[in-house]
Amino acid sequence: MTALAEGACGSLHLDDGFDLRPADAGDAATIAWWMGRPHIEPWWRQDWSVERWAQQIAEQSAGEHSLPCMVSLDSEQLGYVELYRVRHDRIAEYYDHDVHDWGVHVAIGDSARTGQGIGRRLLAAVAVAVMRADPRCPRVIAEPDATNVPSIRAFAAAGFRIVAELDLPEKKAALMMRLRSSS
């Protein structure tokens, strides 16, 4: 997955105090617990077993589509991020994508850490890191549920702009982009 994946083989320090590292099977229990939390489950719809998450992480890590990552802030694990190549994702069918576009999915696991600007800071740091690691990437995209107001606000505060609403099979999504010129 280019320089981004190569740079993220170990822990990658991001701006604003965040650290990102590839998730592994040992993280499956934490991710499974987070995905069942009421502030995440309605949006991700992946309240799966630990075993299914371990399988998902292994499949993602072995392919070229996405990179599952754990996020820490000041050495405290707080979230899960998926970075993905748009060209390998079904979202590529829904907008005029560039072959170097990257996408991001974010979940802040601890509900006590939400509503404090951490998501906004994390999203900005991830977008900057992706563009630094892949100089050909013109934009980072996201497609949160159009009714997920807290998520949309966090993306907007991180420099992402809504460019379209998309009717995906499982949701109406707000297609959001952060352009390289915003970084």
N, C-alpha and C positions, 0 to 999 in steps of 0.2 A: 504494500500500500504506500509506496513511495517513501520519501524522507520522513513523513509524519509517523508512519508505523515504525520505521527504523529508529527514529528518535524516541519513540514511546516504548521500546522494548524493555527499558527500565523505567524508573520514575522520571517524569518530565516536569520540571518546575515551570509553572505558568506565571504570568503577571499577577499581581495583587495577592500573593501568598498561597496560591493553589498549587497542588501537586496532582498530576495525572499519571496513572499507571495502568497497564493492561490488566483487565480482570482475568481471573483464572477460576478453576473449579472450586478452590477454597473460598471464593467470594459468593458462591451460589446461595448459601444460606442467608447471608446478609441481603443480597439482592432480592431473593424470594420474599423475605420479611418486608422489605421496603415496598415492593410491588403490591403487597396486600394492604398497605396503609390507606386510610380513607382519602388522604390528599393526593394520592398517586393512582390508585386502582381505577377510578372512573376514566382517567385520561389515557393510561397505558393499556389497560385491559389485559394485563399479563400477570395475574395473580396465580402463578404457576408453582408447582412443587419445586423443592430444592433440586431434585434429580432432573427435572425438565430445564431448569435454569443452568445447571452444569452442562447439559447437552447443548443448550443454546449458546453458551459462552464458547464451548469447544468448536462448534460449527462456525461461529462468527470469526473466531481467532484463526481458523484454518483457511478461510476464504479471502477473497479480495473485496467483498462487499462492504463489510463494516468492522469496526474495531471497538469492542466493549471495554470500557475503562472505569476504574474506581477513582473518585476524587477525594482529596483530603485538603483541609484548610488548617494551617498551623498544626500539622501532624494528627488531626482528628478526621477520621473517615466520615464523610457526610453525604456522598451522593454517587450516582451512577450516570455515566455519559456513554452514548453510542455515537461515534463518528462514522459517517458512511459516505461512500462514493456515490453521488447521485446517478451517474451513468450506469451503475449496477443495480439501481433501486427502481421499483415501480413508479416512484414519484417523477422519474424522468419522462414518463408518458404524459404528464400533466402540465408541463411548462417547457418553454424553449430553453433547455439547459445547455450549459457549456460542458464539454467533456471533463473539465477540471473542477467543476463545482463540488463542494463538500456539503454534507448535511450534518445536523446535530440533533440528538434527542437528549434531554436532561431530566433527571429526577433527583430532587433534594430529599434524601431519605428521612431525615429527622424533621418532623413537622414543627418542632420548636425552633428550628433554624430557618423556617420560611417567613416571609414578610419582613425581612430585615435587610434586604438589598443583596443578599448573598447570591441569589440566582442571577441577578443582573450583572454583578461583578464576575461571576463564573462564566456566564455566556460571553461577555466581552473578552475575557482572558482566553477562552477556548477559540473564539473567532480569530483573535490576533495570532495565537499559536499556530492554528491551521494555516493561515496565510503566510506566516514566517516559514513554516516547514515546507510549504508547497507554493513557490513563487508564481506558478502558473494559475493558481486558484483565483478567479476573479470575484468570487462571492461564496459566502457560507449561507446555507438556507436552513429553514426549519418549517415544519408544518403542524403547529399545535392545533388542537381542536378549536374551532372558532368561538366556542362558548367558554373556553378556559381563560377567563379574563386575567387571573394572576400571572399565568404563563405569558400571555400576549404582552402584558405590561412589562414583565421582566425582559422579554426579548426587545421590546421597543426601547426601554431604558438602556439596553446594551448596544443600541445602534442598528437594530434590525428594523426594517420597514415592511408593512403589509403591502404586497404587490398584487395579490389576487385572493379570491376565495375559491377553493377547489372542492368539488364533490367527490370524495374518495368513497370506496365501498363501505367503510366503517364509520366515517365521520365527514362533516363539513370542516375543512381545514383552512386556516389562514396561512397562505404561503407568505413567508417572511424571508427577507434577504438582508444580509449585511455585506455591502460592497467593499472591495479592497480600498477604494478611495475613502471609506469611512474609518479605516484602521489607522 
